[in-house]
Amino acid sequence: MTTYATNNPIGSMDPKDLFDNSQNLDYALNDITRAIWTDRFGRNRKSYWGMEQAFSAQLLSQQERFNTFIQSSGYKVIGEYTSGPLTITDYNQLIHYQNEFWKLTAATSLPFTTTGNDATSWANDSAHFVSVGDAALRQELASPGGAGLIGGAVTPVTWIGFSGGADNTGVAAADVAFAAANASGTGVFVPAGTYKISGNTDMSACELMFEKGAVIDVQAGATLTVGRILCGLHQVFSGAGNVVFTTNTMKSHPEWFGAARDIDSTAAITKCQSACSPNKITVSFIDEYLISDLTWDRRVPSEASPRASFKPIVGAVKGVKMTGGNSVGKSSFPAISGFAEYGLRVVGTSLLNLYISEIQQCGDALILETSGSDTTLLNTEVSLTSISACTNAIVFVADALANVMQGNKVYCNFIANCEKAVLFRDNGLATPGPNWDSNQVITQAIDPTQARTSAVMLKNACSYAINRTVFRVETWAGGLASTGKFIEGRFNDLDAYINLSQNPGIGQLSYVGASNRVDFSSARGRNVTPVTCVNSTNKMADFNGGVPLFHNVVKLKYIPTVDWANNTQKQVYIYHQLTDQNTNAFTIMPPDSGSFRGCTVDSIVDNSQTVPYEIVINLRNVSGATITAGTTNAEIDFKLRVGLY
């Protein structure tokens, strides 16, 4: 009790507070009639006698629970040793002595009767008994969910404390037990077995850890929501229902849904995608997967190990198709090989940033496409280490004039043994064609191999021009048969750089259009010895041995065959493979000696539409005097720059 109740703060030296403290301490320690006393702040506190009563009640409760446990553990208690002599007729019968339960040893024959009921007799009888306290505990721990008895350990979902424990036979629904496990908010262990989920079940608040052989069978119409998950590369989800991963899920593996080497994993990968799609969880590929016509959700990021690959099941011809719309983040795909129709088909997938180690032995390796309702493909970037042994390496295609394909970029380190390295596929559309603009293909090397006699490195098979394409072969372009082509088709504003490893033959630069710029490396981009211009049109046979030039910078000379009067014009003709019937990428430069020697250039005309490869150069004599034919001073040296090298 408290007499004065001043409510002064703790530490008060007021005599009234000292009196109240002394009186309260007396009640707290010495009162054996009340379990509660009230301190000077009015708070109820347990008296020492009250704590003794609570402790005794706890011991009694524990004893009762242990007795109940023993009774349900398969043992039968027949009595107290001190009430004996006792006769034991079964090995599962127990006696109780000195706060322990005892059972007969296996070496003791039945029946056995104790010799007495006190410490003296126990000294002899104890040789026939063994304590079962730990054995009983082991029995309980070994029972389904027994690990739940261990404090601080991961608790099995089969533990009886989770609403009776989940059935691991797949017969009874485990929804309630899983929900109870989730409510614990701790680690939950799923032992081997089958667990049926028949209704919507949320497991996102706990961390699921799966033993190999544990499978959650989600029934049709049900959704299982999963957060953190620890699992090896084995199946843990099955059934026609849905699994949804939350933002707590770090990544997912197709193996969790049944994907495995040497079986058709298309459905398992699709289920894995569906689980990851709502919260953009990354799908991780680490092995070889057999697939057929796999559709990939562009909202799902992915990552692939160096040994991961997509290969066809027997009879499959289509690889992976990306869905339309804006993609998310940077992803990587497994290597792709063996699909007769296509390896990867990107249909209207904008903002994609994808890496693939290699695509090989496919019809079309990579298709960038707009079709159907997916009418735009914008700013997508695909990077590859190599494309090899395919009919076509990189294909652009559209199915409607209103389609837009702009700002896309493909980088491939090496394209080898492909009929067409880059192909704009003929789709039957009329001029001016779809809005294909500012797309890029950049490679380090292209080698079609001599065996592909009709190979083309860059081809537009459409009847209309492709606008503002960037095409670069930065290190090595070679292995082209004499009947193959570096560039073929109609282009406008083509920006191409080709590091040639072989000189192009006649017809190997077979493109037309307007304002195209095709540049070669410095090693092959310049000729050394000046080539003499001819004096009349359609005389390629008389020019450079009948071979048109291909260099970006060509050294030329003109020798008048008749006297050239001052301020008059002479037309001279050269033949060059970098004509496109409408090019304006010409620049006349002075010779290495630095002087035109009394000449200017009035104009340069691409006449290749009328005469193949022909360029007309209009020179004017501005020397102030007649240039006499056949004299030393008559030779005019100059350089012509074609393209923007």
C-alpha positions as CSV (number, residue, x, y, z in Angstrom):
1,M,0.0,0.0,0.0
2,T,1.0,3.6,-0.4
3,T,0.2,6.2,2.3
4,Y,1.3,9.6,0.9
5,A,1.4,9.0,-2.8
6,T,3.2,12.3,-3.6
7,N,4.1,11.2,-7.1
8,N,7.5,12.8,-6.7
9,P,10.0,11.5,-9.3
10,I,12.3,8.6,-8.7
11,G,15.2,9.6,-6.5
12,S,13.1,11.9,-4.3
13,M,14.5,12.5,-0.8
14,D,11.2,13.6,0.6
15,P,10.6,11.7,3.9
16,K,7.1,10.9,2.8
17,D,8.4,9.1,-0.3
18,L,11.0,7.3,1.9
19,F,8.2,6.2,4.2
20,D,6.0,5.0,1.2
21,N,9.0,3.1,-0.2
22,S,9.8,1.4,3.1
23,Q,6.2,0.4,3.6
24,N,5.8,-0.9,0.0
25,L,9.0,-3.0,0.2
26,D,7.7,-4.6,3.4
27,Y,4.5,-5.6,1.6
28,A,6.4,-6.8,-1.5
29,L,8.7,-9.1,0.5
30,N,6.6,-10.3,3.4
31,D,2.9,-10.4,2.5
32,I,1.9,-14.0,1.7
33,T,-1.8,-13.3,1.1
34,R,-1.7,-11.0,-1.9
35,A,0.0,-11.6,-5.3
36,I,-0.1,-7.9,-6.3
37,W,1.0,-4.8,-4.5
38,T,0.7,-1.1,-5.6
39,D,3.8,1.1,-5.7
40,R,3.8,4.8,-4.9
41,F,3.1,5.7,-8.5
42,G,0.0,3.6,-8.5
43,R,1.4,0.7,-10.6
44,N,0.5,-2.9,-9.8
45,R,3.6,-5.1,-9.1
46,K,3.9,-8.8,-8.3
47,S,4.8,-9.6,-4.7
48,Y,7.6,-12.1,-4.0
49,W,4.9,-14.5,-2.8
50,G,3.0,-13.9,-6.1
51,M,6.1,-14.7,-8.1
52,E,6.6,-17.9,-6.1
53,Q,3.0,-18.9,-7.0
54,A,3.5,-18.2,-10.7
55,F,6.7,-20.2,-10.8
56,S,5.0,-23.2,-9.1
57,A,2.1,-22.9,-11.6
58,Q,4.6,-22.9,-14.5
59,L,6.4,-26.0,-13.2
60,L,3.0,-27.8,-12.8
61,S,2.0,-26.9,-16.3
62,Q,5.3,-28.1,-17.7
63,Q,4.9,-31.4,-15.8
64,E,1.4,-31.8,-17.1
65,R,2.4,-31.1,-20.7
66,F,5.3,-33.5,-20.4
67,N,3.0,-36.2,-19.0
68,T,0.6,-35.6,-21.9
69,F,3.5,-35.7,-24.3
70,I,4.8,-39.0,-22.9
71,Q,1.3,-40.5,-23.0
72,S,0.9,-39.6,-26.7
73,S,4.5,-40.6,-27.7
74,G,3.8,-44.3,-27.8
75,Y,4.9,-45.0,-24.2
76,K,2.6,-46.2,-21.4
77,V,3.3,-45.1,-17.8
78,I,2.4,-47.9,-15.3
79,G,3.2,-46.1,-12.0
80,E,5.7,-44.7,-9.5
81,Y,8.6,-46.8,-8.5
82,T,8.0,-45.9,-4.9
83,S,4.6,-47.5,-5.1
84,G,6.2,-50.9,-6.1
85,P,7.1,-53.5,-6.6
86,L,5.9,-53.0,-10.2
87,T,5.7,-55.6,-13.0
88,I,6.6,-54.6,-16.6
89,T,5.2,-56.8,-19.3
90,D,6.0,-54.6,-22.4
91,Y,9.1,-52.7,-23.5
92,N,7.0,-49.5,-24.1
93,Q,5.9,-49.4,-20.5
94,L,7.5,-46.8,-18.3
95,I,8.0,-46.3,-14.6
96,H,8.5,-42.9,-12.9
97,Y,11.3,-42.4,-10.3
98,Q,13.2,-39.3,-9.1
99,N,11.5,-37.0,-11.7
100,E,12.6,-39.3,-14.6
101,F,10.8,-41.8,-16.8
102,W,12.5,-45.2,-17.2
103,K,12.1,-48.1,-19.5
104,L,13.5,-51.6,-19.5
105,T,16.7,-52.2,-21.4
106,A,16.5,-54.5,-24.4
107,A,18.7,-57.0,-22.6
108,T,16.2,-57.5,-19.8
109,S,13.7,-60.3,-20.2
110,L,9.9,-59.9,-19.9
111,P,8.1,-59.9,-17.6
112,F,10.3,-58.0,-15.1
113,T,9.3,-57.2,-11.5
114,T,11.1,-54.5,-9.5
115,T,12.6,-55.7,-6.2
116,G,11.4,-52.8,-4.0
117,N,10.4,-49.2,-3.8
118,D,13.2,-47.2,-2.3
119,A,16.8,-46.1,-3.0
120,T,18.3,-49.3,-1.7
121,S,16.3,-51.5,-4.1
122,W,16.8,-49.0,-7.0
123,A,20.5,-49.5,-6.7
124,N,19.9,-53.1,-8.0
125,D,16.9,-52.4,-10.2
126,S,18.5,-49.5,-12.1
127,A,20.8,-51.9,-14.0
128,H,17.7,-53.0,-15.9
129,F,16.4,-49.5,-16.8
130,V,17.4,-46.6,-19.1
131,S,16.1,-43.1,-19.0
132,V,13.7,-42.2,-21.9
133,G,13.5,-38.5,-21.4
134,D,15.8,-37.9,-24.5
135,A,14.3,-40.8,-26.4
136,A,10.8,-39.3,-26.1
137,L,12.1,-36.0,-27.3
138,R,13.8,-37.6,-30.2
139,Q,10.5,-39.4,-31.1
140,E,8.7,-36.1,-31.1
141,L,11.4,-34.3,-33.1
142,A,11.4,-37.1,-35.7
143,S,7.6,-36.8,-36.2
144,P,6.3,-34.7,-39.0
145,G,7.0,-31.0,-38.2
146,G,9.0,-32.0,-35.1
147,A,11.7,-29.4,-36.0
148,G,9.1,-26.8,-35.0
149,L,9.9,-27.7,-31.3
150,I,13.4,-26.2,-31.7
151,G,13.4,-22.5,-30.9
152,G,15.1,-20.2,-33.4
153,A,15.2,-22.9,-36.1
154,V,13.5,-22.8,-39.5
155,T,10.1,-24.3,-38.9
156,P,8.6,-27.0,-41.2
157,V,5.3,-26.2,-42.8
158,T,4.2,-29.7,-41.5
159,W,4.6,-28.6,-37.9
160,I,1.5,-29.2,-35.8
161,G,1.7,-25.6,-34.6
162,F,0.8,-24.4,-38.1
163,S,-2.9,-25.2,-37.8
164,G,-2.2,-28.9,-37.5
165,G,0.6,-28.9,-40.1
166,A,0.4,-29.2,-43.9
167,D,-0.5,-32.5,-45.5
168,N,2.5,-33.6,-47.6
169,T,0.7,-36.4,-49.5
170,G,-1.2,-34.0,-51.8
171,V,-4.5,-35.4,-50.7
172,A,-5.8,-32.7,-48.3
173,A,-5.5,-29.0,-49.1
174,A,-2.6,-27.3,-47.3
175,D,-3.9,-23.7,-47.6
176,V,-4.6,-23.2,-43.9
177,A,-1.2,-24.6,-42.8
178,F,0.7,-22.5,-45.3
179,A,-1.3,-19.4,-44.3
180,A,-0.4,-20.0,-40.6
181,A,3.2,-20.5,-41.6
182,N,3.2,-17.2,-43.5
183,A,1.8,-15.4,-40.4
184,S,4.8,-16.5,-38.5
185,G,6.9,-14.1,-40.7
186,T,10.0,-16.3,-40.3
187,G,11.8,-19.0,-42.3
188,V,9.5,-21.8,-43.3
189,F,10.9,-25.2,-44.5
190,V,9.0,-27.3,-47.0
191,P,10.0,-30.9,-46.6
192,A,9.8,-33.4,-49.5
193,G,6.2,-34.2,-50.5
194,T,3.3,-32.8,-52.4
195,Y,1.3,-29.9,-51.0
196,K,-2.0,-29.0,-52.5
197,I,-3.1,-25.3,-52.7
198,S,-6.7,-25.0,-53.6
199,G,-7.4,-21.3,-52.9
200,N,-5.5,-18.0,-53.0
201,T,-2.7,-18.3,-50.5
202,D,-0.2,-15.5,-49.6
203,M,3.3,-16.7,-48.6
204,S,5.1,-13.4,-49.2
205,A,5.7,-12.5,-45.5
206,C,8.0,-15.5,-44.8
207,E,11.0,-17.1,-46.5
208,L,10.3,-20.4,-48.1
209,M,13.1,-23.0,-48.1
210,F,12.5,-26.2,-50.2
211,E,13.9,-29.6,-49.8
212,K,14.5,-31.5,-53.0
213,G,11.3,-33.4,-53.7
214,A,9.0,-30.8,-52.2
215,V,6.3,-29.7,-54.7
216,I,3.5,-27.2,-54.2
217,D,0.6,-28.2,-56.5
218,V,-1.4,-25.0,-57.2
219,Q,-4.9,-26.0,-58.3
220,A,-6.7,-24.3,-61.2
221,G,-8.2,-21.0,-60.2
222,A,-5.9,-20.6,-57.2
223,T,-3.0,-18.1,-56.9
224,L,0.1,-18.7,-54.6
225,T,1.9,-15.5,-53.8
226,V,5.6,-16.0,-52.9
227,G,8.2,-13.6,-51.5
228,R,11.7,-14.7,-50.6
229,I,12.6,-18.2,-51.7
230,L,15.6,-20.5,-51.2
231,C,15.7,-23.5,-53.5
232,G,18.0,-25.6,-55.6
233,L,17.5,-26.2,-59.4
234,H,14.6,-28.6,-59.1
235,Q,10.8,-28.4,-59.5
236,V,8.9,-26.9,-56.6
237,F,5.7,-25.6,-58.4
238,S,3.2,-27.5,-60.4
239,G,-0.5,-27.5,-61.2
240,A,-2.8,-25.4,-63.4
241,G,-3.0,-22.5,-60.9
242,N,-0.9,-19.3,-60.8
243,V,2.3,-18.4,-58.9
244,V,3.1,-14.8,-58.4
245,F,6.5,-13.6,-57.1
246,T,6.6,-10.3,-55.2
247,T,9.4,-7.7,-55.1
248,N,11.0,-9.7,-52.3
249,T,11.9,-12.4,-54.8
250,M,15.4,-11.9,-56.0
251,K,15.2,-14.0,-59.1
252,S,13.5,-17.1,-60.5
253,H,14.6,-20.2,-62.3
254,P,12.6,-22.2,-65.0
255,E,13.7,-25.3,-63.2
256,W,11.3,-24.4,-60.3
257,F,8.4,-24.9,-62.7
258,G,9.7,-28.2,-64.2
259,A,12.2,-27.2,-66.8
260,A,15.0,-29.7,-67.2
261,R,17.6,-30.8,-69.7
262,D,16.4,-33.1,-72.5
263,I,12.7,-32.4,-72.1
264,D,10.4,-29.8,-73.6
265,S,10.8,-26.9,-71.3
266,T,8.6,-24.4,-73.2
267,A,5.6,-24.6,-70.8
268,A,7.8,-24.4,-67.7
269,I,9.6,-21.3,-69.0
270,T,6.2,-19.7,-69.8
271,K,4.9,-20.4,-66.3
272,C,8.1,-19.0,-64.8
273,Q,7.6,-15.8,-66.9
274,S,4.0,-15.5,-65.8
275,A,5.1,-15.6,-62.1
276,C,7.7,-13.0,-62.7
277,S,5.8,-10.6,-65.0
278,P,3.6,-8.6,-62.4
279,N,6.7,-7.4,-60.5
280,K,9.4,-7.7,-63.2
281,I,11.4,-10.4,-61.5
282,T,14.5,-11.6,-63.3
283,V,14.4,-15.1,-64.9
284,S,17.8,-16.8,-64.6
285,F,18.9,-19.3,-67.2
286,I,21.8,-21.5,-66.4
287,D,21.4,-24.7,-68.4
288,E,20.3,-26.1,-71.8
289,Y,16.6,-25.8,-72.6
290,L,14.7,-27.5,-75.3
291,I,11.9,-25.3,-76.6
292,S,9.4,-24.8,-79.4
293,D,8.0,-21.4,-80.5
294,L,8.6,-19.8,-77.1
295,T,6.9,-16.4,-76.6
296,W,8.9,-14.1,-74.3
297,D,7.1,-11.4,-72.3
298,R,9.0,-8.2,-73.0
299,R,8.2,-7.0,-69.4
300,V,10.3,-9.8,-67.8
301,P,14.0,-9.2,-67.5
302,S,16.3,-12.2,-67.9
303,E,19.9,-13.3,-67.3
304,A,21.8,-16.2,-68.8
305,S,25.0,-18.0,-67.8
306,P,27.7,-18.6,-70.4
307,R,26.6,-22.2,-70.8
308,A,22.9,-21.5,-71.1
309,S,21.3,-22.3,-74.5
310,F,17.9,-22.6,-76.3
311,K,17.7,-25.6,-78.6
312,P,14.7,-27.1,-80.5
313,I,12.7,-30.1,-79.5
314,V,12.3,-32.6,-82.3
315,G,10.4,-31.0,-85.1
316,A,10.5,-27.4,-83.8
317,V,11.5,-24.7,-86.3
318,K,10.7,-21.5,-84.4
319,G,12.9,-20.2,-81.5
320,V,11.9,-17.2,-79.4
321,K,9.5,-14.4,-80.2
322,M,9.5,-11.2,-78.1
323,T,6.2,-9.5,-77.5
324,G,5.4,-6.0,-78.5
325,G,5.6,-2.9,-76.3
326,N,8.2,-1.2,-74.2
327,S,10.8,-3.5,-72.7
328,V,12.4,-3.2,-69.2
329,G,16.1,-2.8,-68.4
330,K,19.0,-4.8,-69.7
331,S,18.7,-8.5,-70.2
332,S,20.6,-11.4,-71.6
333,F,19.4,-14.6,-73.3
334,P,20.9,-18.0,-73.7
335,A,22.6,-18.9,-76.9
336,I,20.2,-20.0,-79.6
337,S,20.9,-22.7,-82.2
338,G,19.2,-25.2,-84.6
339,F,15.9,-23.5,-85.5
340,A,15.1,-23.8,-89.2
341,E,12.8,-20.8,-89.4
342,Y,14.2,-18.3,-86.9
343,G,16.2,-18.0,-83.8
344,L,15.0,-14.7,-82.2
345,R,12.1,-12.6,-83.6
346,V,11.7,-9.2,-82.0
347,V,8.2,-8.0,-82.9
348,G,7.5,-4.4,-82.0
349,T,9.6,-4.6,-78.8
350,S,10.8,-1.1,-78.2
351,L,13.5,0.1,-75.8
352,L,14.9,-3.5,-75.6
353,N,18.5,-3.9,-74.4
354,L,19.4,-7.5,-75.0
355,Y,22.7,-9.5,-75.1
356,I,23.0,-13.0,-76.6
357,S,26.3,-14.8,-76.8
358,E,25.6,-16.4,-80.1
359,I,23.0,-17.6,-82.7
360,Q,23.9,-20.3,-85.0
361,Q,22.5,-22.8,-87.5
362,C,19.2,-21.1,-87.9
363,G,17.2,-19.8,-90.9
364,D,17.0,-16.2,-89.8
365,A,19.2,-15.6,-86.8
366,L,17.7,-12.3,-85.7
367,I,14.5,-10.6,-87.0
368,L,13.6,-7.0,-86.2
369,E,9.9,-6.8,-87.2
370,T,6.8,-4.6,-87.1
371,S,3.6,-6.5,-87.9
372,G,0.0,-6.8,-87.0
373,S,-0.9,-4.6,-84.0
374,D,2.8,-4.1,-83.2
375,T,3.4,-1.3,-85.6
376,T,6.4,0.4,-84.1
377,L,9.9,-0.7,-83.1
378,L,11.9,2.1,-81.6
379,N,15.4,2.4,-80.0
380,T,15.9,-1.3,-79.4
381,E,19.5,-2.5,-79.0
382,V,20.6,-6.1,-79.5
383,S,24.2,-7.2,-78.9
384,L,25.7,-10.5,-79.9
385,T,29.1,-12.1,-79.8
386,S,28.6,-14.1,-83.0
387,I,26.1,-15.2,-85.6
388,S,27.2,-18.2,-87.7
389,A,26.0,-20.8,-90.2
390,C,22.6,-19.1,-90.7
391,T,20.8,-18.3,-93.9
392,N,20.3,-14.7,-92.9
393,A,22.0,-13.1,-89.9
394,I,20.0,-9.9,-89.3
395,V,16.7,-9.3,-90.9
396,F,14.5,-6.2,-91.0
397,V,10.8,-6.7,-92.1
398,A,7.5,-4.9,-91.9
399,D,4.0,-5.7,-93.1
400,A,2.4,-2.2,-93.5
401,L,3.3,1.2,-94.9
402,A,2.3,2.9,-91.7
403,N,4.8,0.9,-89.6
404,V,7.7,2.8,-88.0
405,M,11.1,1.3,-87.3
406,Q,13.6,3.9,-86.1
407,G,16.7,4.2,-84.0
408,N,17.4,0.5,-83.6
409,K,20.9,-0.9,-83.2
410,V,22.3,-4.3,-83.7
411,Y,25.9,-5.0,-82.7
412,C,27.5,-8.3,-83.6
413,N,31.2,-9.0,-83.1
414,F,31.5,-11.6,-85.9
415,I,29.1,-12.7,-88.6
416,A,30.3,-15.9,-90.3
417,N,29.1,-18.3,-93.0
418,C,25.7,-16.5,-93.6
419,E,24.1,-16.0,-97.0
420,K,23.0,-12.5,-96.0
421,A,24.6,-10.6,-93.2
422,V,22.0,-7.8,-93.1
423,L,18.8,-8.2,-95.1
424,F,15.9,-5.8,-95.6
425,R,13.3,-8.4,-96.6
426,D,11.0,-7.8,-99.5
427,N,7.5,-7.6,-98.1
428,G,5.5,-6.6,-101.2
429,L,4.8,-3.1,-100.0
430,A,4.7,-0.2,-102.5
431,T,7.0,2.8,-102.6
432,P,8.0,4.7,-100.4
433,G,7.7,1.7,-98.0
434,P,7.4,1.8,-94.2
435,N,9.1,4.4,-92.1
436,W,12.5,2.7,-91.7
437,D,14.9,5.3,-90.5
438,S,18.2,5.6,-88.7
439,N,18.7,2.0,-87.9
440,Q,22.3,0.7,-87.3
441,V,24.1,-2.6,-87.8
442,I,27.7,-2.6,-86.5
443,T,30.1,-5.5,-86.7
444,Q,33.8,-6.1,-86.2
445,A,34.0,-8.7,-88.9
446,I,32.0,-10.4,-91.7
447,D,33.1,-13.6,-93.5
448,P,30.4,-15.2,-95.6
449,T,33.0,-17.8,-96.8
450,Q,33.7,-18.5,-100.5
451,A,31.3,-21.5,-100.5
452,R,28.3,-19.1,-100.3
453,T,28.6,-17.8,-103.9
454,S,25.5,-15.5,-103.7
455,A,26.3,-14.0,-100.3
456,V,25.6,-10.3,-99.7
457,M,26.9,-8.4,-96.6
458,L,24.2,-5.7,-96.8
459,K,21.1,-6.2,-99.0
460,N,17.8,-4.4,-99.5
461,A,15.5,-6.8,-101.3
462,C,12.6,-4.3,-101.3
463,S,11.6,-2.2,-104.4
464,Y,11.9,1.1,-102.4
465,A,14.9,2.7,-100.8
466,I,15.9,2.3,-97.2
467,N,16.7,5.6,-95.6
468,R,19.5,6.6,-93.3
469,T,20.9,3.2,-92.5
470,V,24.3,2.9,-90.7
471,F,26.3,-0.2,-91.6
472,R,29.8,-0.7,-90.3
473,V,32.3,-3.5,-90.6
474,E,35.1,-2.1,-88.5
475,T,37.9,-4.7,-88.6
476,W,37.6,-7.2,-91.4
477,A,35.3,-7.7,-94.3
478,G,36.3,-10.5,-96.6
479,G,35.8,-14.2,-97.6
480,L,33.4,-13.0,-100.3
481,A,33.2,-15.0,-103.5
482,S,33.6,-13.2,-106.8
483,T,29.9,-13.6,-107.4
484,G,28.9,-12.2,-104.0
485,K,28.3,-8.6,-103.1
486,F,29.3,-6.2,-100.4
487,I,26.2,-4.0,-100.8
488,E,23.1,-4.6,-103.0
489,G,19.8,-2.7,-103.4
490,R,18.3,0.8,-103.1
491,F,19.4,3.1,-100.3
492,N,19.2,6.7,-99.5
493,D,21.7,8.5,-97.2
494,L,23.4,5.2,-96.5
495,D,26.4,5.7,-94.1
496,A,28.6,2.7,-94.5
497,Y,32.1,1.9,-93.4
498,I,33.8,-1.3,-94.6
499,N,37.3,-2.3,-93.6
500,L,38.0,-4.3,-96.7
501,S,40.3,-7.3,-96.6
502,Q,39.8,-7.9,-100.3
503,N,39.4,-5.5,-103.3
504,P,35.8,-5.4,-104.5
505,G,35.3,-6.7,-108.0
506,I,33.0,-5.4,-110.7
507,G,29.4,-5.6,-109.4
508,Q,30.2,-6.3,-105.8
509,L,29.1,-2.8,-104.8
510,S,25.7,-2.9,-106.5
511,Y,23.6,-0.3,-104.9
512,V,21.6,2.7,-106.1
513,G,19.8,5.6,-104.5
514,A,20.8,9.1,-103.4
515,S,23.4,10.7,-101.1
516,N,25.0,7.4,-100.1
517,R,28.4,7.4,-98.4
518,V,30.4,4.2,-98.5
519,D,33.9,4.5,-96.9
520,F,36.7,2.1,-96.8
521,S,39.7,1.8,-94.5
522,S,42.8,3.8,-95.2
523,A,44.7,0.7,-96.4
524,R,42.4,0.2,-99.3
525,G,40.7,3.6,-99.5
526,R,43.4,5.2,-101.7
527,N,45.1,4.4,-105.0
528,V,48.8,5.1,-105.4
529,T,49.3,5.6,-109.1
530,P,47.3,8.3,-110.9
531,V,44.7,6.9,-113.3
532,T,44.2,8.7,-116.6
533,C,40.7,10.0,-117.3
534,V,39.1,9.3,-120.7
535,N,37.9,12.0,-123.1
536,S,34.5,10.6,-124.1
537,T,31.5,8.8,-122.5
538,N,30.9,5.1,-122.2
539,K,34.6,4.2,-122.5
540,M,35.2,2.1,-119.4
541,A,37.1,-0.4,-121.5
542,D,39.7,2.4,-122.0
543,F,39.8,3.3,-118.4
544,N,42.1,1.7,-115.8
545,G,42.3,-1.6,-117.8
546,G,38.5,-1.8,-117.9
547,V,38.2,-2.0,-114.1
548,P,36.2,0.7,-112.3
549,L,37.9,2.3,-109.2
550,F,36.6,1.7,-105.7
551,H,38.8,3.9,-103.5
552,N,37.4,6.7,-101.5
553,V,40.3,9.0,-102.6
554,V,41.6,8.4,-106.2
555,K,44.5,10.0,-107.9
556,L,43.6,11.1,-111.4
557,K,45.2,12.9,-114.3
558,Y,43.9,14.5,-117.5
559,I,45.9,14.9,-120.7
560,P,44.2,17.0,-123.4
561,T,44.3,15.4,-126.8
562,V,43.7,18.8,-128.5
563,D,44.7,22.3,-127.6
564,W,42.6,23.7,-124.7
565,A,41.6,27.4,-125.1
566,N,41.5,29.6,-122.0
567,N,38.2,29.8,-120.2
568,T,36.7,26.8,-121.9
569,Q,35.4,23.6,-120.5
570,K,36.5,20.0,-121.0
571,Q,34.4,17.0,-120.0
572,V,36.4,14.1,-118.7
573,Y,35.2,10.7,-117.6
574,I,36.1,8.2,-114.9
575,Y,34.5,5.0,-113.7
576,H,33.9,4.2,-110.0
577,Q,32.0,1.6,-108.1
578,L,30.8,4.0,-105.4
579,T,28.3,5.6,-107.7
580,D,24.6,5.1,-106.8
581,Q,23.0,6.9,-109.8
582,N,22.5,10.0,-107.7
583,T,25.4,10.6,-105.4
584,N,26.6,14.1,-104.4
585,A,29.4,13.0,-102.1
586,F,32.1,14.1,-104.5
587,T,35.0,16.5,-103.7
588,I,37.8,17.5,-106.0
589,M,41.1,18.1,-104.2
590,P,44.5,19.4,-105.6
591,P,47.2,16.8,-106.2
592,D,49.9,16.0,-103.7
593,S,52.0,18.7,-105.4
594,G,49.4,21.2,-104.2
595,S,48.3,22.9,-107.5
596,F,45.7,22.5,-110.2
597,R,48.0,24.3,-112.6
598,G,45.5,26.7,-114.1
599,C,42.3,24.5,-113.8
600,T,39.1,24.7,-111.8
601,V,36.2,22.2,-111.6
602,D,32.9,23.5,-112.7
603,S,30.9,20.4,-111.7
604,I,30.9,16.6,-111.0
605,V,28.0,14.5,-112.2
606,D,27.0,11.0,-111.3
607,N,26.0,9.6,-114.7
608,S,25.8,6.0,-113.6
609,Q,22.1,5.8,-114.2
610,T,22.9,6.2,-117.9
611,V,26.3,4.6,-118.1
612,P,27.2,2.1,-115.3
613,Y,29.8,3.5,-112.9
614,E,30.4,6.7,-115.0
615,I,31.3,10.0,-113.3
616,V,31.5,13.2,-115.5
617,I,34.0,15.8,-114.4
618,N,33.7,19.3,-116.0
619,L,37.1,21.1,-116.0
620,R,37.7,24.7,-117.0
621,N,41.0,26.2,-118.2
622,V,41.6,29.4,-116.2
623,S,45.3,29.6,-116.8
624,G,45.0,32.7,-119.0
625,A,46.4,30.9,-122.0
626,T,45.8,28.0,-124.3
627,I,47.1,24.7,-123.0
628,T,48.8,23.0,-125.9
629,A,48.1,19.3,-126.3
630,G,51.0,16.9,-126.1
631,T,53.3,19.2,-124.1
632,T,54.7,18.6,-120.6
633,N,52.5,21.3,-119.2
634,A,49.4,19.8,-120.6
635,E,49.0,17.1,-117.9
636,I,46.5,18.1,-115.2
637,D,46.8,16.1,-111.9
638,F,44.1,16.1,-109.2
639,K,42.4,13.9,-106.6
640,L,38.7,13.0,-106.3
641,R,37.2,12.1,-103.0
642,V,34.1,9.9,-103.1
643,G,32.1,9.5,-99.9
644,L,33.1,11.0,-96.5
645,Y,36.1,8.9,-95.7
